Amino acid sequence: MSEDEDIIKIRKILQSQNRKDLADLLKVSRSRLDKSSTFGRYHYSVLSTFNIFSPLKQNEELKKLSEEDKDEIFSAILTIYPHGDESPEIRNIKYCIDFDLDDINLVETTNLERIDFDYIHKQIEKCENKIAGEDYEGAITNSRTLIESICLFIYEKSKGEEYEYDGNLLKLHKEVRQILKMEPANGEDECLKQILSGIISIITGVSALRNSFSDAHGRSPEKTYVIDKRHALLSINLAKTVSEYLFLSYEKLEQNKKENKQ
């Protein structure tokens, strides 16, 4: 199953209208358009219902929304499916629970939301949408792309120059950890050294997993193993955690620079 294109579009519309709160409620949701056999007010239009399936907690929040907020979501849906001839004539939204989506435990990335680089936010959104849409191989690809994006962001912000990226994530991360003084040898104690070494291992693993099982490359017919949800969730959550740690380390470094100048 691919990521839900309608939910992606609805969230983008809500975000463009400064309703990120509503867009966030639709994270990892999926949709279904149910057409009836009854014609509507337009030429060959069909009365329809737009179903939004969400995890239990989000479903409860959606149902508690004010009528004004529900109208905002409905308006976004009509932007995608405007009433007209030979079109679905959506009259209402039905908010449904999908208990399978409750199994999706994704790490929040509150700090990354402060980044003014929209591409990073798009990668986070793609990770979540692909997990929701059971596109686990695509999720692996986007988890690596997220780490690549945050590393490029840090390098270019710190150096003030464009990085000529050749697809070698391990090389890129080495450049970034040198900027952030995050080499394991720089650890203040053995525990911190292990954590810094673990970050390198995680990035190496995510990169290798993407190369082995993601949809980024062709696959030999002899390789029949298919990536499943647990691997995709692990990859995405690790990618988010590492990306947030790299960003916070970058912020700390920049703050120290400002303080030293004063």
Secondary structure as the mmCIF struct_conf table of DSSP 4:
data_model
#
loop_
_struct_conf.conf_type_id
_struct_conf.id
_struct_conf.beg_label_comp_id
_struct_conf.beg_label_asym_id
_struct_conf.beg_label_seq_id
_struct_conf.end_label_comp_id
_struct_conf.end_label_asym_id
_struct_conf.end_label_seq_id
HELX_RH_AL_P HELX_RH_AL_P1 GLU A 5 SER A 16
TURN_TY1_P TURN_TY1_P1 GLN A 17 ASN A 18
HELX_RH_AL_P HELX_RH_AL_P2 LYS A 20 LEU A 25
TURN_TY1_P TURN_TY1_P2 LEU A 26 VAL A 28
STRN STRN1 ARG A 30 PHE A 39
BEND BEND1 ARG A 41 TYR A 42
TURN_TY1_P TURN_TY1_P3 HIS A 43 TYR A 44
STRN STRN2 VAL A 46 SER A 54
HELX_RH_AL_P HELX_RH_AL_P3 LEU A 56 LYS A 63
TURN_TY1_P TURN_TY1_P4 LYS A 64 LYS A 64
BEND BEND2 LEU A 65 LEU A 65
HELX_RH_AL_P HELX_RH_AL_P4 GLU A 67 ILE A 80
BEND BEND3 TYR A 81 TYR A 81
TURN_TY1_P TURN_TY1_P5 ASP A 85 GLU A 86
BEND BEND4 SER A 87 SER A 87
STRN STRN3 PRO A 88 ILE A 97
HELX_RH_3T_P HELX_RH_3T_P1 PHE A 99 ASP A 103
TURN_TY1_P TURN_TY1_P6 THR A 110 THR A 110
HELX_RH_3T_P HELX_RH_3T_P2 ASN A 111 ARG A 114
HELX_RH_AL_P HELX_RH_AL_P5 ASP A 118 ALA A 132
TURN_TY1_P TURN_TY1_P7 GLY A 133 GLU A 134
HELX_RH_AL_P HELX_RH_AL_P6 TYR A 136 LYS A 159
BEND BEND5 GLY A 160 GLU A 161
BEND BEND6 GLY A 167 GLY A 167
HELX_RH_AL_P HELX_RH_AL_P7 LEU A 169 ILE A 179
TURN_TY1_P TURN_TY1_P8 LEU A 180 LYS A 181
HELX_RH_3T_P HELX_RH_3T_P3 PRO A 184 ASN A 186
BEND BEND7 GLU A 188 ASP A 189
HELX_RH_AL_P HELX_RH_AL_P8 GLU A 190 PHE A 213
BEND BEND8 SER A 214 SER A 214
TURN_TY1_P TURN_TY1_P9 ASP A 215 ALA A 216
BEND BEND9 HIS A 217 HIS A 217
TURN_TY1_P TURN_TY1_P10 PRO A 221 GLU A 222
HELX_RH_AL_P HELX_RH_AL_P9 LYS A 229 LYS A 261
#
